[in-house]
Amino acid sequence: MTKALNVYNECIASMHLTCQIINEYDVRLWHIVEEYVPPSKVDLDSRDYAFEIDSTSQNIPFECDVSIRSDSIIHKIDDKVYAIQVQSTFRFLKEVHDYFTINSSSDIFESQLQEICASYTAPAIVLGAVDNALKLSHKAHLKDFKLAGYHESFVRQIAQDRSAEFKALLPWLNHFSNKLNKVGQQTQFIHLVSQLQIILPQINCIHQYNFDDYKLLLTMAGDFSPLLNHLQKRTQTVFAN
């Protein structure tokens, strides 16, 4: 069960990161202490900061509410990079959210799970002086991502029942976030996002295609066209029947 849940968590984490990159989320931590506090080499106290979603683009629907984990410390891991514990409640594109939470009804709410809540350690980069603001970087991997609180119990059975499916899906999701994370040109970024706008609504079909079989094609293509072509062929076949 633990191994299956870990794979599920990794899928959610990769999808979460992909959505942040696609929508160019700009999440900042604002320093809220009134008196001036000089930058320090020691760990920062998260109680002196507040979260704010500064700006986003809605290339693919993704609702997100972020907060600092209670009593978390902002650890300095480099000259301009800190790591903080974050808690996020989020909702993916409808087809994606339904795919991950299908049959996740509970006796408590008597309805399908509406949101997924997760906690993780995320890197933050300094915007100027430490006492001014920090910005969560979506150009880095999420660390220690896991479903939080009572939500975890709702998906344990899903993770177990569909473990093979999620295990097959994970390499594709990792490929999406890695590809987007490395792209430098805006035109290429827009091109990749436009492809994912077509691919993600069909997320329930992606696991059917062996990632290793198309890994070389994906590398050669430079985008997601091999998977996109297969999904479009499948759609045409369904309509033909």
N, C-alpha and C positions, 0 to 999 in steps of 0.2 A: 504493500500500500504506500509506504513512504517513497519508494522509487517512482511509482506511478504519479504521486502527487508532485514530486520534484520536477518531473517532465512537464506536467500541467503548468506548474508555476513558471517554468522556463518559457513555455509557449506564451503565456500571458505577459511575461516580462518583455519578451521580444516584440510582441504585438503592441504593447504599451510604448516601448521605445520607438518603434516604427511610426506610430501615430504622432508622437511628440516631434519627431524629425519631419514628417510629412507636413504637419500643420505649423511647423516653425514656432513652437511654443516658446515664449519668453517669460520664464518664471523667475522672479527676483525675490531676494531676501532683503528687506529694508531694515536698516538699523533704527531702532525706535527709542533708544536711550537719549535723553536730551543733552546731557553734558558730553563734552568731547572726550572720546576714548581713543588714545593713540593706538596704532596698529601694534599688535603684540605677537611674539613668537609662540606664546602659549595657546592652548585650546580656547576657543571662543564660547561664550555662554549663549545658547540658543534662545534663552528668555529675552535677550536684548534685540531679537530680530522678529520680523513679521513677514509672512509670505504675501506675495501679490502676483497675480498673473498679469503681466504687463501688456502683452499683445500676442495674438495668435491669428493664423489664417485657417480657414475651414476647408482645406482641400479634401479631406475625408472627415466626416462627422466624428468628433471625439470630445466628450464632455469630461472635464477633469477638475477636481477640487483638491488642492494640496495643502498640507499643514506640516509643521515640524513635529516630530515625535516628542512626547512629553519627556522633559528632563534629558533630552539628547544634547550631546556636546559636538560642536563643530571642530573636527580635528584637522590640523594643518598637515597636509601630506606632500606639499611642495611649496615653492616660494609664493605662487599665486593660486594654488589649488587647495581647496578644503573638502572634506567629506562630511556629510551631515545625514542624519537619519530622518527619513521622510515618510509620511503616511498619505496615501492618495486614494480617493474614491473616484471611480471613473466609469464611463459607459462608452463602449465602442460603437461604430457603425452598426445599425440594427442587425444585419445578417451575421456580422462577426460576433456581436454580443449574444445573440440567440444561439449561435453555434457552440460557444463556450459554456453557456449556462442552461442548455436544453434539459428539460426535466428536473430543474433545480428548484422545484417548489418546496416550501417548508410549512410545517404545522404552525410555526409562529406567525408568519405573514399570510399564509393561505393564498399565496400567489407566486408567480415566477420571480426569481431573484432579479431585482431591478438594477443593481449596481454591483460592481466588484470592488472590494476594498483590499489594498495591499500596502505593505510596508517595505521599505528598502533603503539602502544607503546609496546616496547619489553624489557624484562629484559636483562641486560648486567652484566657479572661477571668480576671482576678485575683479570688480569693476571699480578701479581707482582705489581709494583708501579703504581699508577693511571696515572702518566705522561708518562708511557710506552705504555700500550695497554689495551683495553677492548675487551672482546669476547662476542658476542651474544650467549646466551644460548638457544639451541633448546630443552633443558630438562625442559622447562617451558611453561606455556600457553601464547599465544599472548593476549595482552590487547587492548581493544578499536579498534578492527580491523574494517575497513570500506573501501568500494570502494572509490577511490579518483577521483576527477575532473570530466571531461566529460564522463569518462567510466561509471559512475554511471547511467547516463540517458539511456545508451544503454541497461542496464539489468533490469531496473525497470519493464518493461512490462513482461519480462521473469519471474522475481520473482513473479509477480502477477499471471500470467497464469499457472504457475507450482508450486504454493505455497504448495499444498498438497503433491506433489512429493518430494520437497525439505525438507518439514517438516518430512516426513517418512525417508528420507535419512540421516538426521542430526545425529540421535542416532548412526547409523553405523559408520559415519565418526568420531564422537567423540570417539567411542570405539577404532577405529584404532589408533588415536593419543595418547589416554590414555594408551592403551596396550603397544605401542612402547615406550612411555615415562617412563614406570615403569620397563620394562624388564632390567635385570642386566647382564645375561650371553650372551656372544657373539654368542654362538651356537643357543640359542633360538631366538636372534635378527635376525640372518641369516634365520632361519626357518620361522619367521613371515614375513620377507621381501619377501621370495620366494613365500609365499602364496598370498601376496598382488600383486605380479607381475602377477598373474593369475586373481585375483579378479578385480583390478582396470580397466583393459580394458573392463570389463563388467559393468561399473559403472551405465549404464542406466537401468540395471535390479535389482540393489541392493534394491531400494526403494520398490520393489514388495514384499519383505519379511519383515514381521512385526518384528521389533527388539525385542519387549517384548516377543514374542513367542519363540525366540531363545536365550534370554539373559541368562537363566539358563544353556543351553547347551554350550554357549560360555564360561561361567565361569568354567564349569566342564572340558571343552576341554583344556583350557589354550592357545588356539590359535584361528585361524579363520576358522577351518575346517568345522563347521556346515554350514556357509554361502558358503564356497568353494564347499562343497558337493552338495548343492542345485543348485548352478550355473552350476556345471558340469552335473548334472542330466538334467537341462533345455537344455543345449547344446546338449546332447545326444538325447533328445526328438525332438529338432528342426531338427537335422540331420536325425533322423529316419523318420520324416514326409517328 
